[in-house]
Amino acid sequence: MRLRSLILGDIRFQVKYGFYLVYLIFSIFYITLIFVFPDTWREKAAITMIFNDPSAMGLFFMGAIVLFEKSERVLNTIAISPVKTHEYVLSKLVSIGFISTMVGLAIGITAKIIYDPLSFIIGIFLCSCLFSSIGLMIACKIKTLNQFMIATIPIEFLINVPALLYLFGYKKKWLLLHPGVCTIEIFTTGNDIMLAMAVLLLWTLIFVAISCSVVGKMFRSVGGIKL
């Protein structure tokens, strides 16, 4: 019940401060681009957009949300409330994962690239949770949006580059150990989709666990005093 209330509260916050509007604008832009591309490019272009949506938008939105909560001292209230660390983290991941999945589905349906709806939805959601948990970890450690933007550059590079190389033909089996590559394999319903799903789930659980630990430390140190 408490987790459900937190998720609904986060969704209301995202609607109020225009997160859904931004996602809508980007969705319209992405879908318009799909019709601009030639048919031979459409599938790869759509997969790139879907992959970048939870990675870029989820990562940056998570930073913006946590920095806002820091500036408004919302975290001070949460830290002394009955809310548990994992509930706070899951609420953030699920609320952003929901909208990322909806946008990804809209793009995928428009481009007609969804061959296995269940694995497609799971892939988007896990990818969103992975990037959002990384964004949450970074946001807990920094104080300004500029610092956050700089800190995310190497993360985006490390996850996006191997994934895009795999999408455009560099299909080495060992790359399936990489979470971004696993996401691409799921979107394209490749031969190793079950392996990719398992690896992506493992990476996501690892980063969610780490983010819970980082958030716990942040809660214990709010107010300038380490408890």
C-alpha positions as CSV (number, residue, x, y, z in Angstrom):
1,M,0.0,0.0,0.0
2,R,2.8,2.4,0.9
3,L,4.7,1.6,-2.2
4,R,1.6,2.1,-4.3
5,S,1.1,5.5,-2.8
6,L,4.7,6.5,-3.4
7,I,4.4,5.5,-7.1
8,L,1.2,7.4,-7.6
9,G,2.8,10.4,-5.8
10,D,5.8,10.3,-8.1
11,I,3.6,10.1,-11.2
12,R,1.6,13.1,-10.0
13,F,4.8,15.0,-9.4
14,Q,6.0,14.1,-12.9
15,V,2.8,15.2,-14.5
16,K,2.7,18.5,-12.5
17,Y,6.2,19.5,-13.5
18,G,5.9,18.7,-17.1
19,F,7.8,15.4,-17.4
20,Y,4.9,13.8,-19.3
21,L,4.6,16.8,-21.6
22,V,8.3,16.5,-22.5
23,Y,7.9,12.8,-23.1
24,L,4.9,13.6,-25.4
25,I,6.9,16.1,-27.4
26,F,9.8,13.8,-27.8
27,S,7.4,10.9,-28.8
28,I,5.8,13.0,-31.5
29,F,9.2,14.1,-32.7
30,Y,10.5,10.5,-32.8
31,I,7.4,9.2,-34.6
32,T,7.6,12.0,-37.1
33,L,11.2,11.0,-37.8
34,I,10.2,7.4,-38.4
35,F,8.1,8.4,-41.4
36,V,10.9,10.6,-42.7
37,F,13.4,7.7,-42.8
38,P,13.5,5.3,-45.8
39,D,12.0,1.8,-45.2
40,T,15.4,0.3,-45.1
41,W,16.5,2.5,-42.3
42,R,13.3,2.5,-40.3
43,E,13.9,-0.5,-38.1
44,K,17.3,0.5,-36.9
45,A,16.3,4.1,-36.5
46,A,13.3,3.1,-34.4
47,I,15.3,0.8,-32.2
48,T,17.9,3.5,-31.6
49,M,15.2,5.9,-30.6
50,I,13.6,3.4,-28.2
51,F,16.9,2.5,-26.7
52,N,17.9,6.1,-26.2
53,D,14.6,7.1,-24.7
54,P,14.8,5.2,-21.4
55,S,18.6,5.7,-21.3
56,A,18.8,9.4,-21.9
57,M,15.5,10.6,-20.7
58,G,15.3,8.3,-17.7
59,L,18.8,9.1,-16.6
60,F,18.4,12.8,-16.9
61,F,14.9,12.9,-15.4
62,M,16.0,10.9,-12.4
63,G,18.8,13.5,-11.8
64,A,16.3,16.4,-12.1
65,I,13.8,14.7,-9.7
66,V,16.4,14.0,-7.0
67,L,18.0,17.4,-7.3
68,F,14.6,19.0,-7.0
69,E,13.9,17.0,-3.9
70,K,17.2,18.0,-2.4
71,S,16.6,21.7,-3.1
72,E,13.1,21.6,-1.6
73,R,14.3,19.5,1.4
74,V,11.8,16.8,0.5
75,L,14.5,14.2,1.3
76,N,14.7,15.4,4.9
77,T,11.0,14.6,5.4
78,I,11.3,11.2,3.7
79,A,14.4,10.3,5.7
80,I,12.5,10.6,9.0
81,S,9.3,9.0,7.6
82,P,8.4,5.3,7.7
83,V,9.3,5.0,4.0
84,K,12.1,2.5,3.5
85,T,15.0,3.0,1.2
86,H,14.0,0.3,-1.3
87,E,10.4,1.7,-1.4
88,Y,11.8,5.1,-2.4
89,V,14.0,3.6,-5.0
90,L,11.4,1.2,-6.5
91,S,8.8,4.1,-6.6
92,K,11.2,6.2,-8.7
93,L,12.2,3.3,-11.0
94,V,8.6,2.1,-11.6
95,S,7.1,5.6,-12.2
96,I,9.8,6.5,-14.8
97,G,9.8,2.9,-16.2
98,F,6.1,3.2,-16.9
99,I,6.3,6.2,-19.0
100,S,9.4,5.0,-20.8
101,T,7.6,1.8,-21.7
102,M,4.6,3.6,-23.0
103,V,6.7,5.8,-25.2
104,G,8.8,2.8,-26.4
105,L,5.6,0.9,-27.3
106,A,4.2,3.9,-29.2
107,I,7.4,4.2,-31.3
108,G,7.6,0.4,-31.8
109,I,4.0,0.1,-32.9
110,T,4.3,3.0,-35.3
111,A,7.5,1.5,-36.8
112,K,6.0,-2.0,-36.8
113,I,9.1,-3.6,-35.2
114,I,7.4,-5.4,-32.3
115,Y,7.6,-9.1,-33.0
116,D,7.4,-10.3,-29.4
117,P,5.3,-7.8,-27.3
118,L,6.1,-9.4,-23.9
119,S,9.9,-9.5,-24.3
120,F,9.8,-6.0,-25.9
121,I,8.0,-4.5,-22.9
122,I,10.2,-6.3,-20.4
123,G,13.3,-5.1,-22.3
124,I,12.2,-1.4,-22.3
125,F,11.2,-1.6,-18.6
126,L,14.4,-3.2,-17.5
127,C,16.5,-0.9,-19.6
128,S,14.7,2.1,-18.0
129,C,15.2,0.8,-14.5
130,L,18.9,0.2,-15.2
131,F,19.6,3.7,-16.4
132,S,17.3,5.3,-13.8
133,S,19.1,3.5,-11.0
134,I,22.4,4.7,-12.4
135,G,21.0,8.2,-12.6
136,L,19.8,7.9,-9.0
137,M,23.2,6.9,-7.8
138,I,24.9,9.8,-9.5
139,A,22.2,12.3,-8.3
140,C,22.7,11.3,-4.7
141,K,26.4,12.2,-4.9
142,I,26.2,15.6,-6.6
143,K,24.6,19.0,-5.8
144,T,24.0,20.8,-9.2
145,L,22.5,19.9,-12.5
146,N,25.8,20.9,-14.3
147,Q,27.7,18.4,-12.2
148,F,25.1,15.7,-13.0
149,M,25.3,16.4,-16.7
150,I,29.1,16.1,-16.7
151,A,29.0,12.9,-14.6
152,T,26.6,11.2,-16.9
153,I,28.7,11.6,-20.1
154,P,31.0,8.6,-19.5
155,I,28.1,6.5,-18.4
156,E,26.2,7.3,-21.6
157,F,29.3,6.5,-23.7
158,L,30.0,3.2,-22.0
159,I,26.5,1.9,-22.4
160,N,25.4,3.4,-25.7
161,V,28.5,2.8,-27.9
162,P,28.7,-1.0,-27.6
163,A,24.9,-1.2,-28.0
164,L,24.9,0.8,-31.2
165,L,27.9,-1.1,-32.6
166,Y,26.0,-4.3,-32.0
167,L,22.9,-2.9,-33.7
168,F,24.8,-1.9,-36.8
169,G,26.5,-5.1,-37.4
170,Y,29.3,-5.8,-34.9
171,K,27.6,-8.9,-33.5
172,K,30.2,-10.6,-31.3
173,K,28.7,-13.1,-28.8
174,W,30.8,-11.9,-25.9
175,L,29.1,-8.5,-26.2
176,L,26.0,-10.0,-24.7
177,L,27.6,-9.6,-21.3
178,H,26.9,-5.8,-21.8
179,P,23.5,-4.6,-20.7
180,G,23.0,-2.2,-23.6
181,V,23.8,-4.9,-26.1
182,C,21.3,-7.2,-24.3
183,T,18.6,-4.6,-24.7
184,I,19.3,-4.4,-28.5
185,E,19.2,-8.2,-28.7
186,I,15.8,-8.2,-27.0
187,F,14.4,-5.4,-29.3
188,T,15.5,-7.2,-32.4
189,T,14.4,-10.7,-31.1
190,G,17.7,-12.2,-31.9
191,N,18.8,-15.8,-31.4
192,D,20.0,-15.3,-27.9
193,I,17.0,-13.4,-26.5
194,M,16.6,-15.5,-23.4
195,L,20.3,-15.1,-22.5
196,A,20.0,-11.4,-23.1
197,M,17.0,-11.2,-20.9
198,A,18.8,-13.0,-18.1
199,V,21.9,-10.8,-18.3
200,L,19.9,-7.6,-18.5
201,L,17.9,-8.6,-15.5
202,L,21.1,-9.4,-13.6
203,W,22.7,-6.1,-14.4
204,T,19.5,-4.3,-13.4
205,L,19.2,-6.0,-10.1
206,I,22.9,-5.2,-9.3
207,F,22.5,-1.5,-10.0
208,V,19.2,-1.3,-8.2
209,A,20.8,-2.9,-5.1
210,I,23.7,-0.5,-5.3
211,S,21.3,2.5,-5.7
212,C,19.4,1.3,-2.6
213,S,22.7,1.4,-0.7
214,V,23.6,4.8,-2.0
215,V,20.2,6.3,-1.2
216,G,20.4,4.8,2.3
217,K,23.6,6.6,2.9
218,M,22.1,9.8,1.5
219,F,19.1,9.5,3.9
220,R,21.5,9.0,6.8
221,S,23.4,12.2,6.0
222,V,20.7,14.7,5.1
223,G,20.7,17.9,7.0
224,G,24.5,18.1,6.9
225,I,25.0,15.5,9.7
226,K,26.2,12.0,9.1
227,L,24.3,9.6,11.5
